[in-house]
Every structure is written in C-alpha cells, then in structure tokens.
Amino acid sequence: MIHQIEVLRDNYKDSVRLLEATRSMLALDGVEYAWAVMGTPANLETLGGEGFTDFDDVTANDLVLAVRADESGVESALSTANDVLFAATAGGDGEAAVVVQHLGGALDEHADANLAIISVPGPYATLETQKALTAGLDVLLFSDNVPLEDEIALKQRATELGRLVMGPGAGTAMIAGTGLAFANRVQRGSVGVVAAAGTGAQEVMALLDRAGVGCSHVIGVGGRDLSAEVGGLMAHAGIAALEADPGTEAILLVSKPPSPEVAESLLGTAPSKPMVAALIGLREPLDGVPEQIAVCNTLEQGAVLTLEKLGQTAPDPVGDTPEVVADKIVALPPTRKRLVGLFSGGTLCYEAMTIAVDHIGAIHSNTPLDKGWTVPAPDDAHVCLDLGEEEYTEGRPHPMIDPEARVDWMLKQVDDPTVAVVLLDVVLGDGSHPDPAGMLAPVAAQIIESGAVVVAYVLGTDLDPQGFSSQQQKLRDVGCIVTETAARGALAAAAVVNRDPALVHHEF
C-alpha cells in the first residue's frame, strides 16, 4: 500500500465538507485509509500514527488529504476529494457560482439571507457567531469546543436581539421544512420541536412522520442549553417562537433532564399551546407542572403523547417483536449473558441505557449515567458505547457518515462467547451514509452465525434518500430483530438478556 498526502496551503473547509470528502475517498476501490483534515498538530499526530510523514511547515490553516491505497486508488482518491471540496456549482446561466471568503461577502451575494450555519474550529466560532448576530441573522452553530462562557454570552446577546443561536454542537435542525446539518426528511406538519439532543430530535421527527403527522420546525439548542449555567436561554426562545408560529399546534421539548431551576422556569408556566416534555431518563416526577404539559422519560412516549395532544392515534410500537425475540432465544446458550450496544447516536445510546438498566443492571459506557459507569469495563459487564464520541472518531469520520469504525467493533463481538445480544442504531437522513444497513448487515450476519442475537433500530422516514423500508429489510434478511422505535430496541435487547420476551411490552 502507498501512503500519500496532498497539502493545500491556506485552504479552510468546514467539518461537514471534510467529512464528505473523506467518505468519498473511502468509498473507492483500493483505498484502505483516507482522511481530509485541517493540519492541526493533533490531526498531524494522528496521521503520523497511521504512517504518514512529510508534514514540514504544515499549519492549522492548511488542508491535508491523506490516502493509503494501491497505486490507482491513491490517484482516484485525491482527485475525488478535490472534486468534492472545490467543485464549483453552476448558476442558472451556466457560470460558476461566486465563492466568498467571509460572512460579509456572503451577505453581499445573498442580501435576503436570515440564517447562518457556522462550522469553523471552536476558537473562531464565537467571533463568527457574533458577526452573524450583528448582521441580523439567526445562527445554527455546528461547531463544538466553544467555551461555556462564550456560549452564555452569545445566547444572552441573541436573546436581547430576538435571535436564535442553535448550538454550539447543534447537529440537527429544520426550519420551515429545510433540514440543517444531520436531518431526516419529514412532511411539513403541526408539531414544533425544541431539542437539546441531535439524534433525539431526529427520532421524534421520524416517529411523528411515520405516524402521519409532520413537523413545522425543529430548533436544536445544543446539549448544554438546559444546564444551570446556560439557563435554557435558547429553549425559552425556541418555545416562545413556536408559540407565536401560526403553523405550530403542539410543542415537543426533547432533552436529558434539565437542572431543577431550569425545569421550573421552562415548565412552570402554562403554555398557550399543548406541550410535551420528553426528558430522557427522568427518574423523579417534576413538581408544579401545569396540566397542559405532559412529561415523560422516553422519546417514544414523547411522540405518543404529542400525537394524543393532537387527537391522533400512535402506531403500535411493539408489533411482532416479542414473538421474534421468543424465537431467537430458544437456541441461545446460557453462557451468553451480555448486552453490547454499539451506537452512532449519542442520545439513542443514552436512552437505551436508561431503559435497559432497570431490567439488566449496571451498564458501562463512555456516556455514563453516573461517574461510576465507565469503560474499559469488566469482561462480564454490559456495555453501551457512543461511537460518535471524540475518542472513537479521531482520525476517521463520524459513524453516521462512515460505518466502518462500527464494523470494526462489531467484528470484535463475533468471537466473544459471552455476548447475548448486540444492539445497533441505524440513522438515515441527509448527511448520513447512503447505505448504512448495507454496510452493517453482513457483519451482523456473522454475529448471528456465531450464536448471538442482533437487535437493530432504523431511525428514518420513507422520504429519506436511503429508503427506510429497504434499510429495515436488509437487516431482517440476515436475521436481525428490527424494532419500531429506539426504546423498543432497548427493551428487546434486555428481553434477550433476561430470556423474557414479555419485557418488550413494558409501558413507560
């Protein structure tokens, strides 16, 4: 295999475009490793560990393309990456679109713009967001590594200006039917969503769509918004915006349980419209919540209660899953006792743990429910991993974009005789891999052939480009248990561990 790099001096591309270029290279025949990345010291160190050298004078402002492949694969990978990163978009008259280098230039070209997506390294994100607010724009702040004090200052200023700062680390939003960053394609409808959880927002969007009720807007606020420090500034603003929106009939809030003071301020006053708060993993009832607000602790129940608020009936979330579980556990040896969850969605991983822990005991994870549950775990422990966390994505794309990292983890389960069930999420939509089930199904088949069970949940809609039903079928065809909601996937996995199919009927 040939190791080759191409350094493009003083060329910045945001993380989304870099991930697209990386995925396009990895999809080519003959390519073993590829990464499109900015030349930061940490990134260069990672590339050095993969056998790449010759980084003389490379700076964080330089774009680096690294490929390990056979001779033909190297050439085609570098060419493809350049096409993805720099191909001009033709305008209506056939001329190349103008490429701008800063926010002011973009506004000169698009004077009617009202929203900016900011995806730059954390140290620069605050300044660019301030510029966007000054220009009168709402902001989707995709960047992470933004200091907490900067987030607070940005959101305080946005509140004063009557603007939204969605983020930092906001991976999902949908405004007036247009998906931003990672988003599922859903029908326009009457439910407005405010979410401090990316794949949590995607799950409720998809469940509502599959029930025949679409979304008006989805406002992602970032995972820290409902903390005591930030005070739910954008959650307040998002709820107020949806209350004022004539196209929104009901509001659904999605988050991990907020701090008590934020919960009181957000949920202590009766809203003008029906509202549901899906606070994932909530253990104790909240006091002083008006009757117009229904509170629950799973994403599935959040969608169900929202449908009830609208006078709609939710689809059956259980289906034939108990019968399929019963069939699968007949031949499962008693020595197979462990649950191994391998997730691409952090919120789905967290929800699965909050559900399964009540039925199978402690679960070790890199997204712990408390500080005692961490990895590495004992050999006999249940494990749930969010493979989208930084320790697993360093040097490679997010698993929603490139399933290869998860394939590697799945292969580790093939030869482990203690594993009873492997639990997977498969997230569809814009930004995700074009055929994730096609990548995961062959390895799932190996796990099943080795004697374990695989439970999979496909998060998506019939409008998604990957094809929701066909993705489900690819997994069923190799013997996976495919559930109707992420919550039922966690219950099905617990049912396998306990050899108790009735668990799938559990009511939240």
C-alpha positions in Angstrom: 0.0 0.0 0.0 1.1 3.5 -0.8 1.0 6.3 1.7 0.5 9.7 0.1 -0.5 13.2 1.3 -1.5 16.3 -0.6 -1.2 19.7 1.2 -3.4 22.5 0.1 -2.0 25.7 1.6 -4.3 28.2 3.2 -7.5 26.4 2.3 -10.1 26.1 5.0 -13.1 23.8 4.7 -15.6 23.1 7.4 -16.0 19.8 9.1 -19.1 18.8 7.1 -17.3 19.3 3.8 -14.2 17.5 5.1 -16.3 14.5 6.2 -18.0 14.4 2.8 -14.5 14.3 1.1 -13.3 11.6 3.5 -16.4 9.5 2.8 -16.0 9.9 -0.9 -12.4 8.6 -0.8 -13.1 5.7 1.5 -15.9 4.5 -0.9 -13.4 3.9 -3.7 -11.9 0.6 -4.6 -8.3 0.0 -3.4 -8.5 2.6 -0.6 -7.6 1.3 2.8 -7.4 4.6 4.7 -8.3 8.2 3.9 -8.8 11.4 5.8 -9.4 15.0 4.7 -8.5 17.2 7.6 -7.1 20.6 8.6 -3.4 20.5 9.6 -3.7 21.0 13.3 -0.9 19.5 15.5 -3.4 16.9 16.9 -4.5 15.8 13.5 -1.0 15.6 12.2 0.0 13.5 15.2 -2.9 11.1 14.4 -1.8 10.9 10.7 1.7 10.1 11.9 0.4 7.2 13.8 -1.1 5.9 10.6 2.3 6.0 8.9 2.1 9.4 7.1 5.1 11.8 7.2 6.4 14.8 5.3 4.4 17.5 7.2 7.1 20.2 7.0 5.6 23.7 7.5 2.1 22.4 7.6 -0.1 24.7 9.7 -3.7 24.6 11.0 -4.7 26.8 8.1 -3.6 24.1 5.6 -5.9 21.4 4.3 -4.4 17.9 4.2 -5.6 15.0 2.2 -4.1 11.6 3.3 -4.6 8.3 1.5 -3.3 4.8 2.0 -4.2 2.7 -1.1 -2.9 0.9 -4.1 -1.5 3.0 -6.9 -4.7 3.5 -8.8 -6.6 4.1 -5.6 -4.3 6.9 -4.5 -4.7 8.9 -7.7 -8.5 8.4 -7.9 -9.0 9.2 -4.1 -7.1 12.5 -4.3 -8.9 13.5 -7.5 -12.3 12.7 -6.0 -11.6 14.6 -2.8 -10.6 17.7 -4.7 -13.8 17.4 -6.7 -15.9 17.2 -3.6 -14.0 20.0 -1.8 -13.7 22.5 -4.7 -16.1 21.7 -7.5 -17.9 24.9 -8.4 -21.7 25.0 -8.6 -23.0 26.2 -11.9 -25.5 29.1 -11.8 -28.6 29.3 -13.9 -26.7 30.9 -16.7 -24.0 28.2 -16.7 -21.4 30.4 -15.0 -19.7 29.1 -11.8 -21.2 30.4 -8.6 -19.3 33.1 -6.7 -17.1 31.6 -3.9 -17.0 34.0 -1.0 -14.4 34.0 1.8 -16.2 35.7 4.7 -19.7 36.5 6.1 -19.8 40.0 4.6 -19.2 38.6 1.1 -21.9 36.0 1.6 -24.4 38.7 2.6 -23.4 40.8 -0.4 -24.4 37.8 -2.6 -27.5 36.9 -0.6 -28.9 40.1 1.0 -32.2 38.3 1.9 -30.5 35.6 4.0 -31.8 35.3 7.5 -29.8 32.4 8.9 -26.1 31.4 9.1 -24.7 27.9 9.6 -21.3 28.3 11.3 -18.9 25.3 11.2 -15.4 26.6 12.0 -12.9 25.5 14.7 -14.1 26.3 18.2 -11.6 29.2 18.8 -13.1 31.1 15.8 -16.7 30.1 16.2 -17.6 32.7 18.8 -16.4 35.6 16.7 -18.2 34.4 13.6 -21.4 33.9 15.6 -21.1 37.5 16.9 -20.7 38.8 13.4 -23.8 36.9 12.2 -25.9 38.2 15.1 -24.7 41.7 14.3 -25.8 41.2 10.7 -29.3 40.3 12.0 -29.1 36.6 11.4 -30.2 33.6 13.4 -27.4 31.0 13.8 -27.0 27.3 13.6 -23.7 26.8 15.4 -22.5 23.4 14.3 -19.0 23.9 15.8 -18.1 22.4 19.2 -15.3 23.1 21.6 -16.9 26.6 22.3 -16.1 27.7 25.8 -19.1 27.7 28.2 -18.7 31.3 29.0 -18.8 32.2 25.3 -22.0 30.1 24.8 -23.7 32.0 27.6 -22.6 35.4 26.2 -23.7 34.5 22.7 -27.1 33.3 23.9 -27.6 36.3 26.1 -26.9 38.6 23.2 -29.2 36.6 20.9 -32.0 36.9 23.5 -31.5 40.7 23.6 -31.7 40.8 19.8 -34.6 38.5 19.4 -32.5 35.9 17.5 -31.7 32.2 17.9 -28.3 30.7 18.5 -28.8 27.0 17.9 -25.8 25.2 19.4 -22.9 25.0 19.9 -22.7 21.5 18.8 -26.1 21.6 17.2 -26.1 18.7 14.8 -29.8 18.8 13.8 -32.4 21.5 13.0 -35.2 22.0 10.5 -36.5 25.5 9.8 -39.7 25.8 7.6 -39.1 22.4 6.1 -35.4 22.8 5.3 -33.2 20.4 7.2 -29.9 21.7 8.5 -26.8 19.5 9.2 -27.9 16.0 10.0 -31.7 15.8 9.5 -34.4 13.4 8.3 -36.7 14.3 5.5 -40.2 14.7 7.1 -43.5 16.0 5.9 -44.5 19.5 7.0 -46.9 19.4 9.9 -48.1 21.0 13.0 -45.6 19.9 15.7 -42.7 22.2 16.7 -39.7 20.5 18.3 -37.2 22.2 20.6 -34.3 19.8 21.2 -31.1 19.7 23.3 -30.2 16.3 21.7 -29.4 15.8 18.0 -30.5 12.2 17.4 -33.2 12.7 20.0 -34.7 15.3 17.6 -34.3 13.0 14.7 -36.1 10.2 16.5 -39.2 12.2 17.4 -39.2 13.8 13.9 -39.2 10.3 12.3 -41.8 8.8 14.7 -44.2 11.7 14.1 -43.7 11.5 10.3 -44.3 7.7 10.3 -47.5 8.4 12.3 -48.6 10.7 9.5 -48.0 14.0 11.5 -45.2 16.2 10.3 -43.1 19.0 11.9 -43.4 22.7 11.5 -39.9 23.5 12.8 -37.1 21.7 14.7 -35.0 24.0 16.8 -31.8 22.4 18.1 -30.3 24.3 21.1 -27.2 22.4 21.9 -26.6 19.9 24.7 -25.6 22.4 27.4 -28.6 24.8 27.0 -30.7 23.3 29.7 -27.8 23.3 32.2 -28.0 25.6 35.3 -25.1 27.7 33.8 -26.8 28.5 30.5 -30.3 28.5 32.0 -32.3 27.3 29.0 -31.9 30.6 27.2 -32.5 29.2 23.7 -35.0 26.6 24.9 -37.1 29.5 26.2 -36.6 31.4 22.9 -37.4 28.4 20.8 -40.6 27.6 22.8 -41.7 31.3 22.5 -41.0 31.3 18.8 -43.2 28.1 18.3 -45.9 29.5 20.5 -46.0 32.6 18.2 -45.9 30.5 15.0 -49.4 30.0 13.4 -48.3 26.8 11.8 -47.4 25.1 15.1 -50.3 23.4 17.0 -48.2 21.5 19.6 -44.7 21.7 21.1 -42.4 18.9 21.9 -39.3 19.5 24.1 -36.6 16.9 23.9 -33.7 16.8 26.4 -32.0 14.9 29.2 -33.5 16.1 32.5 -32.7 19.8 33.0 -31.4 21.3 36.2 -34.2 21.9 38.7 -34.2 25.6 38.3 -34.3 25.4 34.5 -37.1 22.8 34.7 -39.1 25.2 36.9 -38.6 28.2 34.6 -39.3 26.2 31.4 -42.2 24.1 32.6 -43.6 26.1 35.5 -45.9 28.3 33.4 -48.8 27.1 31.3 -48.1 27.5 27.6 -50.6 28.8 25.1 -50.4 25.5 23.1 -50.3 21.8 24.1 -46.8 20.8 25.1 -44.9 17.6 25.9 -41.5 17.4 27.6 -39.6 14.2 26.8 -36.9 14.3 29.4 -34.9 11.2 28.7 -34.2 9.0 31.7 -36.2 11.2 34.1 -36.5 9.3 37.4 -38.5 11.5 39.7 -41.7 13.4 38.9 -41.5 17.1 38.4 -43.5 19.3 40.8 -45.6 22.3 39.7 -46.0 21.3 36.0 -49.2 22.7 34.5 -51.7 20.2 33.2 -51.2 21.5 29.6 -47.7 20.0 29.8 -47.2 16.2 29.7 -43.9 14.9 31.0 -42.3 11.6 30.1 -38.9 9.9 30.0 -38.5 8.3 26.6 -38.5 9.6 23.0 -41.2 7.1 22.0 -43.5 8.3 24.7 -42.8 11.9 23.7 -44.1 11.2 20.2 -47.1 9.2 21.5 -48.2 11.9 24.0 -47.8 14.6 21.3 -50.0 12.7 19.0 -52.6 12.3 21.7 -52.5 16.1 22.3 -53.4 16.4 18.6 -56.2 13.8 18.8 -54.2 11.3 16.8 -53.6 7.6 17.5 -50.0 6.4 17.6 -48.9 3.3 15.6 -48.3 0.1 17.6 -44.7 0.3 18.7 -44.4 -3.4 19.7 -45.6 -5.3 16.6 -44.4 -8.9 16.5 -41.1 -8.2 18.3 -42.0 -10.4 21.4 -42.6 -13.4 19.1 -39.4 -12.8 17.2 -37.5 -12.5 20.5 -39.0 -15.7 21.7 -37.9 -17.5 18.6 -34.3 -16.1 18.8 -33.7 -17.0 22.5 -34.6 -20.7 22.1 -31.1 -21.6 20.9 -29.2 -19.0 23.0 -26.7 -20.8 25.3 -27.0 -19.8 29.0 -23.3 -18.7 28.9 -24.3 -15.8 26.7 -25.4 -13.1 29.1 -24.0 -9.7 28.0 -25.6 -6.8 26.1 -23.2 -4.9 23.9 -24.7 -1.6 22.4 -22.8 0.0 19.6 -24.4 3.3 18.7 -23.8 6.1 16.2 -26.3 8.4 18.0 -25.3 9.7 21.4 -28.9 10.4 22.5 -30.1 6.9 21.4 -27.2 5.4 23.4 -28.2 7.3 26.5 -31.8 6.4 26.2 -31.1 2.8 25.7 -29.1 2.7 28.9 -31.8 4.5 30.9 -34.3 1.9 29.7 -32.2 -1.3 29.9 -30.5 -0.6 33.3 -33.8 -1.1 35.0 -34.0 -4.7 33.7 -30.4 -5.9 33.5 -28.4 -3.9 36.0 -25.4 -1.6 35.6 -24.2 -0.8 32.1 -20.6 0.5 31.5 -20.3 3.3 28.9 -18.4 6.3 27.6 -21.7 8.2 28.0 -22.2 7.3 31.7 -25.4 7.7 33.7 -23.1 8.3 36.7 -19.4 8.6 37.2 -19.0 5.0 38.2 -20.0 3.6 34.9 -17.1 3.9 32.5 -15.1 1.9 30.0 -13.0 -0.2 29.9 -15.4 -2.5 31.7 -15.1 -5.9 33.3 -15.2 -8.8 30.9 -18.7 -9.8 32.1 -20.2 -6.4 32.0 -23.0 -5.0 29.8 -21.6 -2.2 27.6 -23.1 0.6 25.6 -20.8 2.8 23.5 -21.5 6.0 21.7 -19.1 5.6 18.8 -19.6 9.2 17.8 -17.6 10.4 20.7 -14.2 12.0 20.1 -12.2 9.1 21.4 -13.7 6.9 18.6 -13.8 9.4 15.8 -10.2 10.7 16.0 -8.7 10.2 12.5 -11.9 8.9 10.9 -15.4 10.2 10.1 -18.4 10.0 12.4 -20.1 6.6 12.3 -23.3 8.1 10.8 -21.2 9.2 7.9 -18.9 6.2 7.6 -20.0 2.9 9.4 -16.5 1.4 9.0 -15.5 2.1 12.6 -18.6 0.4 13.9 -18.0 -2.6 11.7 -14.6 -3.0 13.4 -16.4 -3.0 16.8 -19.0 -5.4 15.6 -16.3 -7.8 14.4 -14.9 -7.9 17.9 -18.2 -9.5 19.1 -18.1 -12.4 16.6 -15.6 -14.4 18.7 -16.9 -13.4 22.1 -18.8 -16.3 23.6 -20.3 -14.1 26.4 -22.3 -11.8 24.2 -26.0 -12.5 24.2 -27.1 -9.5 22.1 -25.6 -6.7 20.1 -27.8 -3.6 19.9 -27.4 -1.2 17.0 -29.0 2.1 15.8 -29.0 2.8 12.0 -29.6 6.6 11.4 -30.8 7.6 8.0 -31.3 11.1 6.5 -29.3 13.9 4.9 -25.7 13.8 6.0 -25.7 10.1 6.8 -24.1 7.2 4.8 -26.1 6.3 1.6 -26.5 2.7 2.6 -25.7 2.1 6.3 -27.7 -1.1 6.6 -25.9 -2.5 3.6 -22.6 -1.9 5.4 -23.7 -3.3 8.7 -25.8 -6.3 7.7 -23.0 -8.6 6.5 -21.2 -8.2 9.9 -24.5 -8.6 11.8 -24.9 -11.9 9.9 -21.5 -13.1 11.2 -22.5 -12.2 14.8 -25.8 -14.1 14.4 -24.0 -17.1 12.9 -21.6 -17.1 15.9 -24.6 -17.7 18.2 -25.6 -14.2 19.4 -28.6 -12.1 18.7 -28.6 -8.7 16.9 -31.3 -6.1 17.6 -31.4 -3.1 15.3 -33.4 0.0 15.1 -33.6 2.1 11.9 -34.2 5.8 12.5 -35.7 7.3 9.3 -38.7 8.0 7.2 -40.0 7.0 3.8 -38.8 10.3 2.4 -35.1 9.7 3.4 -32.8 9.1 0.5 -31.6 5.7 1.8 -35.1 4.2 1.7 -36.5 3.4 5.2 -38.3 0.2 4.4 -35.4 -1.2 2.3 -32.9 -0.5 5.1 -35.1 -2.3 7.6 -35.4 -5.3 5.2 -31.6 -5.6 4.6 -31.3 -6.2 8.4 -34.2 -8.5 8.7 -32.9 -10.6 5.7 -29.7 -11.5 7.7 -31.7 -12.4 10.9 -31.7 -9.2 12.9 -34.6 -8.3 15.2 -35.7 -4.9 13.8 -37.9 -2.8 16.2 -40.3 0.0 15.5 -38.8 2.6 18.0 -35.4 3.0 19.6 -37.0 2.5 23.0 -38.4 -0.9 21.9 -34.9 -1.8 20.7 -33.5 -1.4 24.2 -36.4 -3.4 25.6 -35.8 -6.2 23.1 -32.1 -6.3 23.9 -33.0 -6.6 27.7 -35.6 -9.2 26.9 -32.9 -11.3 25.1 -30.5 -11.0 28.1 -33.3 -12.0 30.5 -34.9 -14.6 28.2 -38.2 -12.8 28.8 -40.0 -11.7 25.6 -42.8 -10.1 27.6 -40.3 -7.2 28.5 -40.9 -5.8 25.0 -44.5 -4.9 26.2 -43.1 -2.7 29.0 -45.1 0.5 29.5 -43.1 3.7 30.1 
